[in-house]
Amino acid sequence: MSLPVNTRLSWFQQFQSSAIVMYCLQICIVLSGSTLGLYFLGQNQLIVPVTLGAIATALTDFDDRLSIRLRNLAFVCLLFFCVSSILDFLYPYKLLFILYLSLSSAGFILLGALGQRYATISFGTILLSIYTMFGLGEYQDWYFQPTCYVLGVLWYGLIAIVFYLIKPSLPVQDNLSRCFSQIAALLDAKARLFDPDNVENVEGLLYQLSLKNSEVVQSFNTTKASLLTRLKASRANKNTMYWLNLYFLAQDIHEQASANYLHYEQIHQNFSRTDLIFRFQKNIRLQAQACQQLARCILHQQPFQPNPVAAQALNNLHDSMQEWIRDNPQNIEVKNLQLILSNLDSVQERFNHINDLDRQQQQHYQQHVDNLNLLDDDIHGVHDLWLKLKQHLTPESALFRHAVRIAFVFALGYAISLLPFAKNGYWILLTSLFVCQMRYFATKSRLKMRTLGTLLGVLLGIPVLYFVPSVEGQLLLTIIFGVCFFYLSAKKYAMATLMATLMVLLIFNLKGAGYAVILPRIIDTLIGCLIAWIAVNTIWPDWNFRNISKTIEKSSDATLNYFDAVVEQYVQGKTNSIAYRRARRAAHNAQTELASMISSLSTEPEPDQNLIHHAFRYLVYSHSQLSYISALGSHREQVLDAQVLELLQWCQQTLDEVLRQHIPLDMTHIQQKLFEIQTINTEEILSNHLQLVLKQISLLLETLPELIRLRTQLIHAEIK
């Protein structure tokens, strides 16, 4: 029984709108052409090098506009051909081979300083260098293997460009959709703070909230790159402007979602027996659901329809709030909840007018483009190129230290591969390349997963080779395992390694070496993991407990710059200026780096549990301070009241002195200012906006002493 036309059309639209499904289909076509296609054409000798060239090219792929894709493709062709040819010429000269392999690989790592696009191409080129070693000495003509790699590049590039032309905006839609999905997760995490049963676990929930915030910021950075490359192509079309407006909408919702107006312990104490905080929790979760719904609408290019239940729930919350105020006229604690309610109203209003965005395509076009261009990481001239490289030509740079480690790993790995027992020793280099990461935590994680994935792959590979003896069947399995590898590579590394192991075993079996490489594969994997482990432990080890003070200083400085930008707008009036957006982005990126560093502390050698405890608490207080500033940022308006403005500027100066200049904190002065704020709140009739400003100043000052105490303990406990 056939499906109805509408159902089939809907299924096809969903299929087209899934970036991961389209990518897997693209990889399937590429691998089918380089394996089964060449096999049925009778070109068996081309299968291995062309397939390896296509795989290496796939790992250099980067979302970009068509002109840059074509330029990158030409660059990769030239690079792959030259690198493979040089290795072929140096193969008889082992010392020169080792020197070139290690130094060139370190140089390619350093090229990552020029931006993510160059880092991706560099990694693919290093991988191609190792793939070249697979076939050295097997071909009569020196140019045969390099030419096959170029064919693999061109074949992958052709298919990738065809898929790009079919759906050029799909990466942007996918990234934007992920942004709103991450914001939904952030809101869900925030909703748990309004559960009175979680009163004993507030700090743990705030820590989880900071991690969710980091994921949102990372999604923003990826989305920015997709939008920026399309805006550079030409004046944006209707769709691009719509995505751009959605991007800035997501940023504004994130600023409001990450805002904090209170100590959560206090609302549990004051409102746990009322329906108020339960209604707040319900409304926050409904807005999380709205973000998820919007994410689906973006992906499938459907109009967003606000949920009437959300509007009704918000109205009920307003009624409940008014009733509570009427029954408790003397209780001023409800003001904190009123600030949150104001934020919920603002976010709901944005959801109600999302469909107006496509009618505002050309409004503030240049302002939006300028705001996005401030995030541009591309190279602008030779001087800019040198500046980007120069800052990483020092052991202080994590990238430089990683490049030196890779050079060491490759030199030692290839030297070991020359020994008699290491017949397929290039597997040592391949393993080391994937395992040796820039950070200790990432290397340790990859080490376990790589070893586990390889061992499982080898164990499963034996029955696969036995039960599927035909070439056609093995090529079909190569395609399946290859698609699974690319699908899982960013999700589950151990499973991805398993699939890669099976894929390569089958490819090698085409040379009649399937069973022969099984035992060497295990030995070489263990050796490669050991070399990578030695490198990250002995060559400028990037143990995060040795970088605590530097990361804290960077995070504090970025947060204070954001606060400065916010205060400036309270003085001069609200604008979405480039300086403001730059400061906001830098603050959240620095907080993300801090969260990543602290999250990995417990995995490092001989962890100090006391240090870890203080670090986790510091992250909670640091994120809280950023949340208080975000609340000020989401409601920024010019303040004309001289007394309130003076308090805001005094708070700004105090945070700068204590966190940036390291001047001792004067608790007496802090208490005086908090008392002054309390007096203004109780004795004067203030607008809601001024109450917000005073409340956020209080929160910043109240949490400052504990933040300073934790920072001091962390820096004193740091291992130099």
C-alpha positions in Angstrom: 0.0 0.0 0.0 1.6 3.3 -1.1 1.8 6.4 1.1 -0.5 9.4 0.3 1.2 12.1 -1.8 1.1 14.6 1.1 2.7 12.1 3.4 5.5 11.4 0.9 6.0 15.1 0.3 6.2 15.8 4.0 8.7 12.9 4.5 10.9 14.1 1.6 10.9 17.7 3.0 12.0 16.4 6.4 14.7 14.3 4.7 15.9 17.4 2.9 15.9 19.4 6.1 18.1 17.0 8.1 21.7 18.2 7.8 23.1 14.9 9.2 21.0 12.8 6.9 22.0 14.8 3.8 25.7 14.6 4.9 25.5 10.9 5.4 23.9 10.6 1.9 26.7 12.7 0.5 29.4 10.5 2.2 27.6 7.3 0.9 27.7 8.6 -2.7 31.4 9.5 -2.4 32.4 6.2 -0.9 30.2 4.3 -3.4 31.9 6.0 -6.3 35.4 5.5 -5.0 34.9 1.8 -4.1 32.1 0.0 -6.0 32.2 2.5 -8.9 35.9 1.9 -9.5 35.5 -1.8 -9.0 32.9 -2.2 -11.7 34.9 0.0 -14.0 37.8 -2.5 -13.6 40.1 0.1 -11.9 40.8 -1.9 -8.7 44.3 -0.4 -8.3 42.7 3.1 -7.8 40.2 2.1 -5.1 42.5 2.4 -2.0 44.3 5.7 -2.8 41.2 7.4 -4.3 39.1 6.4 -1.3 41.8 7.5 1.2 42.1 10.8 -0.7 38.3 11.3 -0.5 38.2 10.5 3.2 41.0 13.0 3.9 39.2 15.6 1.9 36.0 15.0 3.8 37.9 15.8 7.0 39.0 19.1 5.5 35.4 20.1 4.5 34.2 23.3 6.0 30.9 25.1 5.6 31.5 28.1 3.3 30.1 29.9 0.3 30.6 28.5 -3.2 33.5 30.7 -4.3 35.5 29.8 -1.2 34.6 26.1 -1.6 36.1 26.1 -5.1 39.2 28.0 -3.9 39.7 25.6 -1.0 39.2 22.6 -3.3 42.0 23.9 -5.6 44.2 24.6 -2.6 43.7 21.1 -1.2 44.4 19.5 -4.6 47.8 21.3 -4.8 48.6 20.7 -1.1 47.8 16.9 -1.3 49.8 16.4 -4.5 52.8 18.3 -3.2 52.9 16.7 0.3 52.4 13.2 -1.2 55.1 13.7 -3.8 57.6 15.1 -1.3 57.2 12.1 0.9 57.6 9.8 -2.0 60.9 11.4 -3.0 62.2 11.4 0.6 61.2 7.8 1.3 64.6 6.3 0.6 66.3 8.9 2.9 65.0 7.9 6.3 66.5 10.8 8.3 65.3 13.5 5.9 61.9 11.7 5.8 61.6 11.9 9.6 62.7 15.6 9.7 60.3 16.6 7.0 57.4 14.6 8.4 57.7 16.0 11.9 58.5 19.6 11.0 55.9 19.9 8.3 53.3 18.4 10.6 54.2 20.9 13.3 54.0 23.7 10.7 50.5 22.6 9.6 49.3 22.6 13.2 50.5 26.2 13.6 48.6 27.2 10.5 45.5 26.6 12.6 46.3 30.0 14.2 44.9 31.5 11.0 41.4 30.3 11.7 39.2 27.2 11.8 39.1 26.8 8.1 42.9 26.6 7.9 43.0 24.3 11.0 40.7 21.9 9.3 42.6 21.8 6.0 45.9 21.4 7.9 44.6 18.4 9.8 43.4 16.8 6.6 46.8 17.4 5.1 48.6 15.8 8.0 46.3 12.8 7.8 47.0 12.6 4.0 50.7 12.4 4.9 50.1 9.3 6.9 47.9 7.8 4.2 50.7 8.4 1.8 52.9 6.1 3.9 50.4 3.3 3.2 51.4 3.0 -0.4 55.1 4.1 -0.5 57.2 1.8 -2.5 54.1 0.0 -4.0 53.8 2.0 -7.3 56.1 2.2 -10.2 55.5 5.8 -11.0 56.1 8.4 -8.3 53.1 10.5 -9.4 50.6 7.7 -9.4 49.6 7.9 -5.7 49.5 11.7 -5.5 47.4 11.8 -8.6 45.0 9.3 -7.1 44.7 11.5 -4.1 43.8 14.4 -6.3 41.2 12.3 -8.0 39.7 11.6 -4.5 39.7 15.3 -3.7 38.0 16.2 -7.0 35.4 13.4 -6.6 34.5 14.4 -3.0 34.5 18.1 -4.0 32.2 17.5 -6.9 29.6 15.7 -4.8 29.9 18.2 -2.0 29.3 21.1 -4.3 26.3 19.4 -5.9 24.8 18.9 -2.4 25.6 22.5 -1.5 23.8 23.8 -4.6 20.8 21.6 -3.8 20.5 23.1 -0.3 22.9 26.0 0.2 21.2 27.3 3.4 21.0 23.9 5.2 24.1 24.4 7.4 22.8 27.8 8.5 19.3 26.4 9.3 20.9 23.5 11.1 23.2 25.7 13.2 20.4 28.2 14.0 18.1 25.3 14.9 20.8 24.0 17.3 21.1 27.4 18.9 17.5 27.5 19.8 17.6 23.9 21.0 20.5 24.7 23.2 18.7 27.8 24.6 15.7 25.4 25.3 18.1 23.2 27.3 19.4 26.2 29.2 15.8 27.3 30.1 15.0 23.7 31.2 18.0 23.8 33.5 16.9 27.2 34.8 13.4 25.9 35.5 14.8 23.3 37.9 16.0 26.1 40.1 12.4 27.0 40.8 11.6 23.6 42.3 11.4 24.1 46.1 12.5 20.4 46.5 15.9 21.4 45.1 16.6 23.8 47.9 19.6 21.8 49.1 21.1 21.5 45.6 21.1 25.1 44.3 24.9 25.3 43.7 24.8 22.0 41.8 22.0 23.3 39.6 23.8 26.6 39.0 26.8 24.6 37.9 24.8 22.6 35.4 23.3 25.9 34.3 26.8 27.3 33.6 27.6 24.2 31.5 24.4 24.6 29.4 25.3 28.3 28.9 28.7 27.2 27.5 26.9 24.9 25.0 24.7 27.8 23.8 27.8 30.1 23.4 29.6 27.4 21.3 26.5 27.1 19.1 26.5 30.8 18.6 30.1 30.8 17.4 29.4 28.0 14.9 26.3 29.8 13.6 28.1 33.1 13.3 30.7 31.5 10.9 27.9 30.1 8.7 26.1 33.5 8.5 29.3 35.5 8.0 30.5 33.6 5.0 27.2 34.0 3.2 26.9 37.7 3.9 30.4 38.2 2.5 29.4 36.7 -0.9 27.1 39.6 -1.9 24.3 41.7 -0.5 22.2 39.3 1.5 19.0 37.9 0.0 15.7 37.5 1.7 16.5 34.2 3.3 19.9 35.2 4.6 18.5 38.3 6.2 15.8 36.3 7.9 18.5 33.9 9.3 20.5 36.9 10.4 17.5 38.4 12.2 16.9 35.0 13.9 20.5 34.9 15.0 20.3 38.2 16.7 16.9 37.2 18.2 18.6 34.1 19.6 21.3 36.3 21.1 18.8 38.6 22.8 16.7 35.7 24.1 19.9 34.1 25.4 20.9 37.3 27.3 17.5 37.3 28.9 17.5 33.6 29.6 20.9 33.8 31.2 19.9 36.8 33.4 19.6 36.3 37.1 17.8 38.6 39.5 17.9 36.9 42.8 19.4 34.3 45.2 17.4 31.2 44.5 17.6 30.1 48.2 15.5 33.2 49.1 12.6 32.5 46.8 12.5 28.9 48.2 12.3 30.4 51.7 9.7 33.0 50.9 7.5 31.3 48.3 7.8 27.6 48.6 4.2 27.3 50.0 2.6 29.4 47.3 1.8 28.6 43.7 4.0 31.4 42.4 7.3 29.6 41.9 5.5 26.6 40.4 3.9 29.0 37.9 7.3 30.5 37.1 8.7 27.1 36.6 5.8 26.2 34.2 6.2 29.4 32.2 10.0 28.9 31.8 9.5 25.4 30.6 6.8 26.5 28.2 9.3 29.0 26.7 11.8 26.2 26.5 9.2 24.3 24.5 8.7 27.3 22.3 12.4 27.4 21.6 12.3 23.7 20.6 9.3 24.4 18.4 11.1 27.3 16.7 14.2 25.1 16.2 12.0 22.6 14.3 10.4 25.4 12.3 13.7 26.8 11.2 14.9 23.4 10.1 11.8 22.6 8.1 11.3 26.2 6.9 7.8 26.4 8.5 6.1 29.4 10.0 6.2 29.5 13.8 2.9 29.5 15.6 3.0 30.7 19.2 1.4 28.3 21.6 -1.8 29.8 23.1 -1.2 27.7 26.2 1.9 29.7 26.9 0.1 33.0 26.7 -2.6 31.8 29.0 -0.1 30.4 31.5 1.6 33.8 31.5 -1.7 35.6 32.1 -2.5 33.2 35.0 1.0 34.0 36.5 0.2 37.7 36.3 -3.2 37.1 38.1 -1.5 35.0 40.7 1.1 37.6 41.3 -1.4 40.4 41.7 -3.4 38.3 44.1 -0.3 37.5 46.2 0.7 41.2 46.3 -2.8 42.2 47.4 -2.7 39.7 50.2 0.8 40.6 51.2 1.2 44.3 50.7 4.1 44.7 53.1 6.3 42.0 51.7 8.8 43.5 49.2 10.5 40.1 48.4 8.0 39.7 45.5 9.9 42.5 43.6 12.5 39.8 42.7 9.8 37.7 41.1 8.4 40.7 39.3 11.7 41.3 37.6 11.7 37.7 36.3 8.1 38.1 35.2 9.1 41.2 33.2 11.7 39.1 31.5 9.2 36.3 30.7 6.9 39.0 29.2 9.7 40.3 27.0 10.6 36.8 25.7 7.0 35.9 25.1 6.5 39.2 23.2 9.5 38.2 20.9 7.9 34.8 20.3 4.6 36.5 19.3 6.4 38.6 16.7 8.8 36.1 15.2 6.9 35.9 12.0 7.3 39.7 11.5 11.0 39.2 11.0 10.6 38.2 7.4 8.8 41.5 6.8 11.8 43.5 8.2 14.5 42.1 5.9 16.1 45.3 4.9 15.7 47.2 8.2 19.0 48.0 9.8 20.7 45.8 7.3 24.1 47.6 7.5 23.9 47.6 11.3 23.3 43.9 11.4 26.1 43.2 9.0 28.5 45.4 11.0 27.5 43.6 14.2 28.3 40.3 12.6 31.5 41.4 10.9 32.9 42.3 14.3 33.1 38.5 14.9 35.0 38.0 11.6 38.1 35.8 12.2 39.3 35.8 8.6 42.7 37.1 7.5 42.8 40.6 6.2 46.1 41.1 4.5 49.7 40.0 5.1 50.0 42.1 8.2 47.0 40.4 9.8 48.4 37.0 8.8 51.7 37.7 10.5 50.0 39.0 13.7 47.8 35.8 13.9 50.9 33.6 13.5 53.2 35.7 15.7 51.1 35.4 18.8 51.5 31.6 18.7 55.2 31.4 18.1 55.9 31.1 21.8 55.7 28.3 24.4 53.0 30.3 26.1 50.6 29.3 23.2 48.7 26.1 23.6 48.8 25.7 19.8 52.6 26.0 19.7 53.0 23.4 22.5 50.7 21.1 20.6 52.7 21.5 17.4 55.9 20.6 19.2 54.2 17.5 20.7 53.0 16.4 17.3 56.5 16.8 15.9 57.9 14.7 18.7 55.2 12.0 18.3 55.7 11.7 14.6 59.5 11.6 14.8 59.4 8.9 17.5 56.5 7.0 15.9 58.2 6.8 12.5 61.5 5.8 14.1 59.7 2.9 15.8 57.9 1.9 12.6 61.3 1.2 11.0 61.9 -1.6 13.5 61.3 -5.1 12.3 58.3 -5.8 14.6 56.4 -2.7 13.3 55.6 -3.9 9.8 52.6 -1.6 9.5 54.1 1.1 11.7 52.3 4.0 10.1 49.3 2.9 12.2 51.4 4.2 15.1 51.3 7.7 13.6 47.7 7.5 12.7 46.7 6.5 16.2 49.0 9.2 17.8 47.5 11.9 15.5 44.0 11.2 16.6 44.8 10.6 20.3 47.2 13.5 20.9 45.0 16.5 21.6 45.8 20.0 22.6 44.5 19.5 26.2 45.4 16.8 28.7 41.7 16.0 29.4 40.9 15.6 25.7 43.9 13.3 25.1 43.0 11.1 28.1 39.5 10.8 26.9 40.6 10.0 23.3 43.2 7.5 24.6 40.6 5.3 26.2 38.1 5.5 23.4 40.6 5.0 20.7 42.0 1.8 22.3 38.6 0.4 23.1 37.3 1.2 19.6 40.3 -0.3 17.9 40.3 -3.5 19.9 36.5 -4.0 19.3 37.0 -3.2 15.6 39.7 -5.8 15.2 37.7 -8.5 17.1 34.6 -7.8 15.0 36.7 -7.6 11.8 37.9 -11.2 12.0 34.3 -12.7 11.6 33.5 -10.0 9.0 36.4 -11.0 6.8 35.5 -14.7 7.3 31.8 -14.5 6.7 31.9 -11.9 3.8 34.6 -13.2 1.5 33.4 -11.6 -1.7 35.0 -8.3 -2.9 31.6 -6.8 -3.6 30.3 -7.6 -0.2 33.4 -6.1 1.5 33.2 -3.0 -0.6 29.5 -2.6 0.4 30.5 -3.0 4.1 33.3 -0.4 3.6 30.7 2.1 2.5 28.4 1.3 5.4 31.2 1.5 8.0 32.5 4.7 6.4 29.2 6.4 6.6 28.8 5.3 10.2 32.3 6.7 11.0 31.5 10.2 9.7 28.1 10.1 11.4 29.5 9.1 14.8 32.8 11.0 14.7 31.4 14.0 16.5 29.1 12.0 18.7 30.6 8.8 20.0 34.3 8.6 19.3 34.8 5.0 20.5 32.1 3.8 18.1 33.5 6.0 15.3 37.0 4.4 15.9 35.4 1.0 15.7 33.8 1.8 12.4 37.1 3.3 11.1 39.0 0.2 12.1 36.5 -2.1 10.3 36.5 0.2 7.2 40.3 0.2 7.0 40.6 -3.5 7.6 38.3 -4.1 4.6 40.3 -1.7 2.4 43.5 -3.4 3.3 42.0 -6.7 2.5 41.8 -5.5 -1.1 45.6 -5.8 -1.1 45.3 -9.3 0.4 46.5 -8.1 3.8 43.2 -8.2 5.8 44.2 -10.8 8.3 47.9 -9.9 8.2 47.3 -6.4 9.7 45.1 -7.5 12.5 47.8 -8.2 15.1 50.1 -5.4 14.0 47.0 -3.1 14.2 46.6 -3.9 17.9 50.3 -3.5 18.7 50.7 -0.3 16.8 47.6 1.2 18.3 48.9 0.5 21.8 52.3 2.0 20.9 50.7 5.1 19.3 48.6 5.6 22.4 51.6 5.3 24.6 53.6 7.8 22.6 50.8 10.3 22.7 50.4 9.8 26.4 54.2 10.4 27.0 54.0 13.6 24.8 51.1 15.2 26.7 52.6 14.3 30.1 56.2 15.4 29.5 56.2 18.2 26.8 54.8 21.4 28.4 51.8 19.5 29.8 48.6 21.5 29.6 47.2 20.4 33.0 44.5 22.8 33.7 45.3 23.0 37.4 48.4 24.8 36.3 46.4 27.4 34.3 43.8 28.3 36.9 45.0 31.9 37.6 45.4 32.7 34.0 41.9 31.5 33.1 40.4 33.2 36.0 42.0 36.5 35.1 40.9 36.2 31.5 37.3 35.4 32.5 37.2 38.3 35.1 38.6 40.8 32.6 36.0 39.8 29.9 33.1 40.0 32.4 34.3 43.4 33.6 34.5 44.7 30.0 31.0 43.5 29.5 29.9 45.3 32.6 31.7 48.5 31.4 29.7 48.3 28.1 26.4 47.8 30.0 27.1 50.8 32.4 28.0 53.0 29.4 24.5 52.4 27.9 22.9 53.2 31.3 24.7 56.5 31.1 24.2 57.3 27.4 21.2 55.3 26.4 20.5 51.9 24.8 22.1 50.9 21.5 23.0 47.5 20.0 26.5 48.8 19.2 29.4 46.8 17.9 31.3 47.4 21.1 28.5 46.1 23.2 28.0 42.9 21.2 31.7 42.3 21.1 32.0 42.7 24.9 29.0 40.4 25.5 30.3 37.7 23.2 33.8 37.8 24.7 32.4 37.5 28.3 30.4 34.4 27.5 33.3 32.9 25.5 35.6 33.4 28.4 33.1 31.9 30.8 32.8 28.9 28.5 36.6 28.5 28.6 36.5 28.7 32.4 33.7 26.1 32.6 35.7 23.8 30.3 38.8 24.1 32.4 37.1 23.5 35.7 35.0 20.6 34.3 38.2 18.7 33.4 40.1 19.2 36.7 38.9 15.9 38.2 40.3 13.9 35.3 43.9 15.1 35.7 46.7 13.3 37.5 46.5 13.2 41.3 43.5 15.5 41.5 43.3 17.7 44.6 39.7 17.2 45.8 39.8 20.4 47.9 41.0 22.4 44.9 38.3 20.8 42.7 35.6 21.7 45.3 36.7 25.4 45.4 36.9 25.5 41.6 33.4 24.2 41.1 32.0 26.7 43.6 34.1 29.5 42.0 32.5 28.7 38.6 29.0 29.0 40.1 29.7 32.4 41.6 31.5 33.6 38.5 28.6 32.5 36.3 26.2 34.2 38.7 28.0 37.5 38.4 27.8 37.2 34.6 24.1 36.4 35.0 23.5 39.5 37.1 25.3 41.7 34.5 23.3 40.0 31.7 20.1 41.0 33.6 21.3 44.6 33.5 22.1 44.2 29.9 18.7 42.8 28.9 17.0 45.8 30.5 19.5 48.5 29.6 18.0 52.0 29.4 19.4 55.4 30.2 19.2 56.2 33.9 18.6 59.8 34.8 18.4 59.4 38.6 21.8 60.7 39.8 21.8 58.6 43.0 21.1 55.3 41.3 23.6 56.1 38.5 26.3 57.0 41.1 25.7 53.6 42.9 26.0 51.7 39.5 29.2 53.5 38.7 30.6 52.9 42.2 29.8 49.2 41.8 31.6 49.2 38.4 34.7 50.9 40.0 34.7 48.5 43.0 34.6 45.4 40.8 37.3 46.8 38.7 39.5 47.5 41.7 39.0 44.2 43.4 38.9 41.8 40.4 41.3 43.5 38.0 43.6 45.6 40.1 43.5 43.2 43.1 42.9 45.9 45.7 41.7 44.3 49.0 37.9 44.3 49.4 36.6 46.8 52.0 33.7 44.9 53.5 32.6 47.9 55.6 32.2 50.0 52.5 30.3 47.2 50.8 27.9 46.9 53.8 27.3 50.7 53.8 26.4 50.6 50.1 24.0 47.7 50.6 22.3 49.5 53.4 22.1 52.6 51.2 20.4 50.6 48.5 18.0 49.0 51.0 17.1 52.5 52.3 16.4 53.8 48.8 14.2 50.8 48.1 12.1 51.2 51.2 11.9 55.0 51.6 11.5 56.2 48.0 9.0 55.4 45.3 11.0 54.1 42.4 10.2 52.9 38.9 10.5 49.2 38.2 13.5 49.9 36.1 15.4 51.6 38.9 14.4 48.9 41.3 16.0 46.4 38.8 19.2 48.4 38.7 19.5 48.6 42.5 18.7 44.9 42.8 21.4 43.8 40.4 23.9 46.1 42.1 23.0 44.4 45.4 23.4 40.9 44.0 26.8 41.8 42.5 28.0 43.2 45.8 26.6 40.4 47.9 28.3 37.7 46.0 31.6 39.5 45.6 33.2 38.6 48.9 32.6 34.8 48.4 33.9 35.1 44.8 37.1 36.8 46.0 37.5 34.2 48.8 37.2 31.3 46.4 39.5 33.0 43.8 42.2 33.5 46.5 42.0 29.9 47.6 42.3 28.7 44.0 45.3 30.8 43.2 47.0 29.8 46.4 46.3 26.1 45.8 47.5 26.3 42.2 50.6 24.2 41.4 53.2 26.3 39.7 
